[in-house]
């Protein structure tokens, strides 16, 4: 029996259902654990699962903070980046997953999530926001661009940062490559679910060669 596909127009379903479709379909998602500092010098630390790399020249990453669901206001992370133009991406390993999750709560701006989670701030090399010492890979970033998408609850921004300095723990880096078995990253799924990257397989990319004499220039 052929299984039919359900067809949905995003305009016909609620913003909450659209969100559930996104986080349930785009899986697994890497976690951008972002550290910033406020204009008053207060550290902020928050996880974002809409996060990825962009390119290597310049070395750049992005993450997408959505507005707070409670009051429709910008998150402290975004406010701090707008004020100071800097942030750090701290890659999340399984060893401190619970502490990362502690930072997902919507604390007021005067609260330092490093203290709440008992994670360790460590001075960065170039930018003002601190690193998470427990993270095995840290990317110091300067703001490149913020792209606003939508308006009000359910909307968000694309924050693009240029990586200006990298910290990699020596046991996870060999011959210019990250060792997945040592990094032990976790991925975000829908709801409260996460995953480990332990069951992998390889597929070789096909190489296409033009036939001899088939140059059409």
C-alpha positions, 0 to 999 in steps of 0.5 A, a space after each residue: 500500500 502506498 503511503 500518502 504525504 500530508 500537504 501543509 501550507 505554513 499559513 494554515 497552521 499555528 506558529 507552534 506547529 510550524 516550530 514543531 515541524 522544523 525541530 522534528 524534521 531538521 535533525 540532528 542539529 548541532 548545538 551552538 553554545 554561545 557565550 557573550 558579555 553584557 554592557 555591564 560586564 555580566 557573562 551570559 551563556 545560552 545554547 542554540 540548536 539552529 547553528 551551523 558553519 558557513 564557509 572557510 574563507 573567511 572562516 564563518 559561522 551562524 546561529 539563529 536566536 528566536 525571540 523569547 516565547 514568554 514576552 516576545 522580546 529579544 534574548 540576552 545573547 542577541 542584545 549583548 552581541 548587538 552591544 559588543 559585536 563579539 561572541 564565542 561558540 563553545 562546542 558541546 560534548 556529552 560530558 557537560 550536557 546537563 550543565 548546558 541544558 541548565 543554561 537554556 532557562 530564561 534567566 533575567 539579564 543580571 544572572 550569570 549562567 556560568 555560575 548557575 551551571 557551574 561551568 568555568 569561564 576562561 579568558 579568550 585570546 581576542 574577544 571579550 566574552 569568555 570561553 567555556 573551559 569544559 568545551 573541547 573546541 571554542 570559536 572566538 567570533 566577531 559579528 559580521 552581520 545580523 539578518 532579521 527574519 519576521 517580526 514578533 513571537 516565532 520570528 528570529 535573526 540570523 547572526 553571522 560571525 567571523 571566527 577570529 581565533 580557535 581553541 582546540 583541545 589537543 586530544 581531539 585534534 590530529 593531523 588537521 582533523 577533529 577526532 569525533 571519538 574524542 570530541 563526543 558531540 551531542 545533537 539536538 532533536 525534537 522536544 527534550 531529546 538529544 542524540 550521540 554521534 556514535 553510529 556512523 558510516 561513510 559514502 565516497 563522493 562520486 568523481 565526474 570526469 568529462 570524456 576526452 575531447 568533450 571540451 565545449 569552451 
